[in-house]
Amino acid sequence: MKRHLRFVSLFILTTFAAAAALAQNDGNAILKKVEATLNAPKDRVAIMSMKLIDKNGNVKNRVVKIYQKGDDKRLIRFLKPADVKGVGLLVLSDNEMWLYMPAFHKIRRIASHTKNENFMGTDFTYDDMAQTKYSEKYTARVLQQSPDSIKLELTPKPGADVNYSKLVMVVDPHNWVPKRVEFYDKSGSLKKILTNSRVAKVDGYWTVQEMTMQDVQAKHKTVLTLSDVKHDTGLANSVFTKRFLRRSE
């Protein structure tokens, strides 16, 4: 009898371990598909409107131009309003970001200890703005799966420099674009929710055209809307330099 119980216990443990390993492998494969979809264009140029909405419903409107090449290079330059015009952020990797403030005529590197600060009053941190490949820092496993939705849990890899204890990502398997991403702070509490509310094909690429990042703790949110999106324009590497960062539109 005892031998039978030990066998049953071992069978159950082995089965659960195998199921967990399969869920993790499937999760990582799905995350790779998400990244391949989001980073598919050779480059992208677009105008992006920003709405910053506080807990009282007050709105600040901003307009930026974004340049992106591959899955690592990104430049964001503010066009409106006048008090932020010319401010720019150059992202070369998640460890190399530069901020240009025209009022001071200076470019400063974003230090590692400030990467988790919010970017220009938005609900996106500098690190959020640089994030294009979650699989480099997170391990994914499948929590739930249906024909129309896949829920993943992303946990930081050992030694990963991240500001979140975990992410919960809901993926649309019809286009491999996240519908929703929940960000949990270091204490395990829900911090922010990213919702991709409008997704369409542009130049043959699935493109998120409207997204909202809501800080549920600060009761503040940022709504981003893309327009004039162009892909594979042949952007030169010279666009992603500190010299170009200083230029005005």
C-alpha positions in Angstrom: 0.0 0.0 0.0 2.8 2.4 1.0 4.6 1.6 -2.2 1.5 2.3 -4.2 1.0 5.7 -2.6 4.6 6.6 -3.2 4.1 5.6 -6.9 0.9 7.7 -7.2 2.7 10.7 -5.5 5.6 10.4 -7.8 3.3 10.2 -10.8 1.4 13.3 -9.8 4.6 15.3 -9.2 6.1 14.2 -12.5 2.9 15.0 -14.3 2.7 18.5 -12.8 6.4 19.2 -13.5 6.0 18.1 -17.1 2.9 20.3 -17.5 4.7 23.3 -15.9 7.7 22.8 -18.3 5.4 22.6 -21.3 3.5 25.7 -20.3 6.8 27.6 -19.9 8.1 26.4 -23.2 4.8 27.3 -24.9 4.8 30.7 -23.2 8.3 31.6 -24.3 7.5 30.5 -27.9 4.3 32.7 -27.8 6.3 35.7 -26.5 8.8 35.3 -29.3 5.9 35.5 -31.8 4.6 38.7 -30.1 8.1 40.3 -30.4 8.4 39.2 -34.0 5.1 40.8 -34.8 5.8 44.1 -33.0 9.3 44.4 -34.4 8.6 43.1 -37.9 9.0 46.4 -39.9 12.6 47.4 -40.9 11.7 50.9 -39.7 8.8 53.1 -38.8 8.1 56.8 -38.9 4.9 58.2 -37.3 3.2 61.1 -35.6 1.9 60.3 -32.2 -0.5 62.4 -30.1 -0.4 62.1 -26.3 -3.2 62.8 -23.9 -2.1 63.0 -20.2 -5.1 62.7 -18.0 -5.0 63.1 -14.2 -7.3 61.8 -11.5 -9.5 65.0 -11.8 -9.9 64.6 -15.5 -7.6 67.4 -16.5 -5.9 66.8 -19.9 -2.6 67.8 -21.3 -2.1 67.4 -25.0 1.2 66.8 -26.7 2.4 65.7 -30.2 5.6 63.9 -31.0 7.3 62.4 -34.0 8.8 58.9 -33.6 11.4 57.2 -35.6 12.2 53.5 -35.1 14.6 51.1 -36.8 14.8 47.4 -36.1 14.0 46.3 -32.5 16.5 48.6 -30.7 16.9 52.0 -32.2 14.2 54.7 -31.4 14.0 58.5 -31.4 11.1 60.5 -30.1 10.9 64.3 -30.6 8.2 66.6 -29.2 6.6 68.9 -31.7 3.9 70.5 -29.6 3.1 72.4 -27.3 5.7 75.2 -27.3 7.0 74.5 -23.8 8.2 71.0 -24.7 9.0 71.5 -28.4 12.3 70.1 -29.4 12.7 67.8 -26.4 13.9 64.5 -27.6 14.7 61.0 -26.4 17.2 58.8 -28.2 17.1 55.0 -27.4 19.9 52.9 -28.6 19.3 50.0 -26.2 17.7 49.6 -22.8 21.1 50.5 -21.3 21.8 53.5 -23.5 19.3 56.4 -23.6 19.9 60.1 -24.2 17.6 63.0 -23.4 17.9 66.4 -25.1 16.5 69.5 -23.4 16.7 72.4 -25.9 16.2 75.0 -23.1 19.6 74.0 -21.7 21.2 73.0 -25.0 22.4 69.9 -23.4 22.1 66.1 -24.0 22.3 64.0 -20.9 22.5 60.2 -20.6 19.7 58.6 -18.7 21.4 57.0 -15.7 20.5 53.4 -14.8 19.0 54.5 -11.4 16.6 56.9 -13.2 15.4 54.5 -15.9 12.3 53.8 -13.8 11.2 57.4 -13.6 8.3 58.5 -15.7 9.1 60.0 -19.1 8.0 63.7 -19.5 5.0 63.4 -17.2 3.6 60.3 -19.0 2.8 57.0 -17.4 5.6 55.3 -19.3 9.0 55.0 -17.7 12.2 55.5 -19.7 12.6 51.7 -19.4 9.1 51.2 -20.8 10.0 53.4 -23.7 13.0 51.3 -24.5 11.4 47.9 -24.0 10.9 46.0 -27.3 12.1 42.5 -26.4 10.5 41.1 -23.2 12.1 37.7 -23.7 15.5 39.1 -22.9 14.5 39.8 -19.3 11.4 37.7 -18.6 10.4 34.1 -18.7 6.9 33.4 -19.9 4.4 30.7 -19.0 0.8 30.1 -20.2 -1.9 30.8 -17.6 -4.9 30.4 -19.8 -5.6 29.7 -23.4 -8.7 29.9 -25.7 -9.2 30.3 -29.4 -9.4 34.1 -29.0 -7.0 34.8 -26.1 -3.8 33.6 -24.5 -2.8 34.8 -21.0 0.9 34.8 -20.2 2.7 35.4 -16.9 6.1 37.0 -17.3 8.5 36.7 -14.4 12.0 38.3 -14.3 14.9 36.1 -15.2 17.6 35.8 -12.5 19.7 39.0 -12.3 17.4 40.9 -14.7 17.4 44.7 -14.1 13.6 45.3 -14.1 11.2 47.4 -12.0 8.4 44.9 -12.0 7.8 41.7 -10.0 5.8 40.3 -12.9 3.7 41.1 -16.0 0.5 39.5 -17.1 0.0 39.7 -20.8 -3.1 38.9 -22.8 -2.3 38.1 -26.4 -4.6 38.0 -29.4 -3.6 34.7 -31.3 -5.1 36.0 -34.5 -2.4 38.7 -34.9 0.0 38.0 -32.0 -0.4 41.5 -30.6 -1.0 42.0 -26.8 -4.5 43.2 -26.0 -3.5 44.1 -22.4 -0.5 44.0 -20.2 -0.6 44.3 -16.4 2.5 45.6 -14.6 3.0 44.6 -10.9 5.4 46.5 -8.7 8.1 45.0 -6.5 5.6 44.4 -3.7 3.4 42.4 -6.0 0.6 45.0 -6.3 -0.9 46.0 -9.6 0.8 49.2 -10.7 -0.2 49.9 -14.3 -2.3 48.5 -17.1 -1.5 48.9 -20.8 -4.4 48.4 -23.2 -4.0 48.3 -27.0 -7.5 49.3 -28.1 -7.0 49.7 -31.9 -4.8 47.4 -34.0 -4.7 47.4 -37.8 -2.5 46.4 -40.6 -0.4 49.3 -42.0 1.9 48.5 -45.0 1.3 44.9 -44.3 2.4 45.0 -40.7 0.1 44.7 -37.6 0.4 48.1 -35.9 -1.0 49.3 -32.6 -2.6 52.6 -33.5 -4.1 53.5 -30.1 -2.9 52.5 -26.6 -3.6 53.6 -23.0 -1.2 53.2 -20.1 -3.1 53.6 -16.8 -1.4 54.0 -13.5 -4.0 52.5 -11.2 -2.1 53.6 -8.1 -1.6 57.3 -9.1 -5.0 57.4 -10.9 -3.4 58.9 -14.0 -3.3 57.7 -17.6 -1.7 58.4 -20.9 -3.4 57.8 -24.2 -1.2 57.5 -27.3 -2.7 57.6 -30.9 -0.6 57.1 -34.0 -1.2 58.7 -37.4 0.7 59.2 -40.6 2.4 55.8 -40.0 5.0 54.8 -42.7 7.1 51.6 -42.7 10.3 50.6 -44.4 11.2 54.1 -45.4 15.0 53.4 -45.5 15.9 55.3 -42.3 19.6 55.9 -42.1 21.6 55.1 -39.0 22.5 58.8 -38.8 19.0 59.5 -37.6 19.8 57.6 -34.4 22.6 59.9 -33.2 23.1 62.6 -30.7 23.7 65.1 -33.6 20.3 64.3 -35.1 18.7 64.5 -31.6 19.6 68.2 -31.5 17.8 69.0 -34.7 14.5 70.7 -34.8 11.6 69.6 -37.1 
